[in-house]
Amino acid sequence: MTNFDSKKLTELVLYILCKTGGVDFYHVFKILYFAEMKHLAKWGSGIVPDEFCALKYGPVPTHLYDAVKELGHSRMKLSEELSEVVQFAGEDAPNVLLPKRDANVDFLSKSEIDVLDQSIIEHESMTFGQLMRKSHDAAWDEANRRVHGTNVISPISMAKVMNADEAMLEYIEEQMQIEAALR
């Protein structure tokens, strides 16, 4: 993960926390997942500089999940950055994250803010069970059923869930090939 990716991911989380007043990290992950899907289907690009993996309780942005688990221990760059701007609410709400400062929206485009706002409105008040059921979609199922290989959820599968047309799916595939070639 590049330094810019780490900063962008931090600002995405802060944006959600500032808009909601603080939510548990499960809600943060799902708000990001659904915003990612919408942006992929409409614009052909993701907003989250992380891979979503199909885990038991639904899609999780891998690096962000690891960073949240490390908060306060500062073993990785992203968790160090997050711990400077995010804190756990405390003993009464040990999984709730609170912002320590406002998000720097210079890291977010207008289209990214739009899908984040939509996702926050749709998902912040959903229960754990409702979010789990909704996020166990065809993209999650495809990645979860893989016997060999990775449980990374394909951006193409995510866009398909949002009914992206064939031209958009081809565009996403081309962008993925370009990114892979540049690595």
C-alpha positions as CSV (number, residue, x, y, z in Angstrom):
1,M,0.0,0.0,0.0
2,T,1.4,3.4,-1.0
3,N,1.6,6.3,1.3
4,F,-1.1,8.0,-0.8
5,D,-3.3,4.9,-0.5
6,S,-2.9,4.9,3.2
7,K,-3.8,8.5,3.5
8,K,-6.8,8.1,1.2
9,L,-8.1,5.1,3.2
10,T,-7.7,7.1,6.4
11,E,-9.7,10.0,5.0
12,L,-12.4,7.7,3.7
13,V,-12.8,6.2,7.2
14,L,-12.7,9.7,8.8
15,Y,-15.4,10.9,6.4
16,I,-17.7,8.1,7.4
17,L,-17.0,8.6,11.1
18,C,-17.6,12.4,10.9
19,K,-20.8,12.0,8.9
20,T,-22.2,9.3,11.3
21,G,-20.8,10.7,14.6
22,G,-19.0,7.3,15.0
23,V,-20.0,3.8,14.1
24,D,-18.6,0.3,14.7
25,F,-15.9,-0.9,12.3
26,Y,-18.3,-3.5,10.8
27,H,-20.5,-0.6,9.6
28,V,-17.5,1.3,8.3
29,F,-16.5,-1.8,6.3
30,K,-19.9,-2.3,4.8
31,I,-20.5,1.4,4.0
32,L,-17.2,1.3,2.1
33,Y,-18.2,-1.9,0.3
34,F,-21.5,-0.6,-0.9
35,A,-20.0,2.7,-1.9
36,E,-17.3,0.9,-3.8
37,M,-19.9,-1.2,-5.7
38,K,-21.9,1.9,-6.7
39,H,-18.9,3.8,-7.9
40,L,-17.6,0.9,-9.9
41,A,-21.0,0.4,-11.6
42,K,-21.4,4.1,-12.4
43,W,-17.9,5.3,-13.0
44,G,-15.8,2.2,-13.7
45,S,-13.4,2.8,-10.8
46,G,-13.2,2.0,-7.2
47,I,-12.9,4.5,-4.3
48,V,-11.2,2.2,-1.8
49,P,-7.5,1.6,-2.2
50,D,-7.8,-1.8,-0.7
51,E,-9.0,-5.3,-1.7
52,F,-12.3,-6.6,-0.3
53,C,-12.1,-10.2,0.9
54,A,-15.0,-12.5,1.4
55,L,-15.0,-13.4,5.1
56,K,-17.6,-15.2,7.2
57,Y,-19.6,-12.0,8.1
58,G,-19.2,-10.4,4.7
59,P,-16.8,-8.4,2.7
60,V,-13.9,-6.7,4.5
61,P,-11.3,-4.3,3.2
62,T,-8.2,-6.3,4.0
63,H,-5.6,-3.7,4.9
64,L,-8.1,-1.6,6.8
65,Y,-9.3,-4.6,8.8
66,D,-5.7,-5.4,9.8
67,A,-5.1,-1.8,10.7
68,V,-8.2,-1.6,12.9
69,K,-7.0,-4.8,14.7
70,E,-3.6,-3.1,15.3
71,L,-4.9,0.2,16.5
72,G,-2.9,1.3,19.4
73,H,-0.1,-1.2,18.7
74,S,1.2,0.7,15.7
75,R,2.9,-2.2,13.9
76,M,2.0,-1.1,10.4
77,K,1.9,2.3,8.7
78,L,-1.8,2.4,8.1
79,S,-2.6,1.6,11.8
80,E,-0.1,4.3,12.9
81,E,-1.9,6.8,10.6
82,L,-5.3,5.6,11.8
83,S,-4.4,5.8,15.5
84,E,-3.5,9.4,15.1
85,V,-7.0,10.3,13.8
86,V,-9.4,7.6,15.0
87,Q,-10.1,6.2,18.5
88,F,-12.2,3.4,20.0
89,A,-15.2,4.8,21.9
90,G,-14.3,2.9,25.1
91,E,-15.4,0.0,27.3
92,D,-19.1,0.5,26.7
93,A,-18.7,0.4,22.9
94,P,-15.4,-1.3,22.2
95,N,-16.0,-1.7,18.5
96,V,-17.2,1.8,17.8
97,L,-14.7,4.1,16.1
98,L,-14.7,7.9,16.7
99,P,-13.0,10.6,14.7
100,K,-10.3,12.8,16.3
101,R,-10.5,15.3,13.5
102,D,-12.5,16.2,10.5
103,A,-11.9,14.4,7.2
104,N,-9.7,16.1,4.6
105,V,-12.0,16.0,1.7
106,D,-9.2,17.0,-0.7
107,F,-8.5,13.3,-0.9
108,L,-12.1,12.6,-2.1
109,S,-13.7,13.4,-5.4
110,K,-17.3,14.7,-5.8
111,S,-18.4,11.3,-7.1
112,E,-16.7,9.5,-4.2
113,I,-18.4,11.8,-1.7
114,D,-21.8,11.2,-3.4
115,V,-21.6,7.4,-3.2
116,L,-20.3,7.6,0.4
117,D,-23.2,9.8,1.4
118,Q,-25.7,7.4,-0.3
119,S,-24.1,4.4,1.4
120,I,-24.1,6.1,4.8
121,I,-27.8,7.0,4.5
122,E,-28.7,3.5,3.4
123,H,-26.6,1.5,5.8
124,E,-25.7,3.4,9.0
125,S,-28.8,2.4,10.9
126,M,-29.0,-1.2,9.6
127,T,-28.4,-4.0,12.1
128,F,-25.4,-6.4,12.0
129,G,-27.7,-9.1,10.6
130,Q,-29.2,-6.9,8.0
131,L,-25.8,-5.8,6.8
132,M,-24.5,-9.3,6.8
133,R,-27.4,-10.6,4.7
134,K,-27.2,-7.7,2.2
135,S,-23.4,-8.0,1.8
136,H,-23.6,-11.8,1.3
137,D,-24.3,-11.0,-2.4
138,A,-23.3,-12.8,-5.6
139,A,-19.8,-11.1,-5.6
140,W,-19.2,-12.3,-2.0
141,D,-20.5,-15.7,-2.8
142,E,-18.3,-16.1,-5.8
143,A,-15.1,-15.3,-3.8
144,N,-16.2,-17.3,-0.8
145,R,-16.8,-20.5,-2.8
146,R,-13.3,-20.6,-4.3
147,V,-11.6,-23.7,-3.3
148,H,-8.2,-22.8,-4.6
149,G,-6.8,-19.3,-4.7
150,T,-7.8,-16.2,-3.0
151,N,-11.0,-15.0,-1.5
152,V,-10.6,-11.5,-2.9
153,I,-13.8,-10.1,-4.4
154,S,-13.5,-9.1,-8.0
155,P,-14.4,-5.5,-8.9
156,I,-16.1,-6.9,-12.0
157,S,-18.3,-9.1,-9.8
158,M,-19.1,-6.2,-7.6
159,A,-20.1,-4.1,-10.6
160,K,-22.3,-7.0,-11.9
161,V,-24.2,-7.0,-8.6
162,M,-25.0,-3.3,-9.2
163,N,-26.2,-4.2,-12.7
164,A,-23.4,-2.4,-14.6
165,D,-23.8,-2.8,-18.3
166,E,-21.4,-4.8,-20.6
167,A,-19.5,-1.8,-21.8
168,M,-18.8,-0.8,-18.2
169,L,-17.7,-4.3,-17.3
170,E,-15.3,-4.3,-20.2
171,Y,-13.9,-1.0,-19.2
172,I,-13.3,-2.2,-15.6
173,E,-11.6,-5.3,-17.0
174,E,-9.3,-3.2,-19.2
175,Q,-8.4,-0.9,-16.3
176,M,-7.6,-4.0,-14.1
177,Q,-5.3,-5.3,-16.9
178,I,-3.5,-1.9,-17.2
179,E,-3.0,-1.7,-13.4
180,A,-1.7,-5.3,-13.3
181,A,0.8,-4.5,-16.1
182,L,2.0,-1.4,-14.3
183,R,2.8,-3.2,-11.1
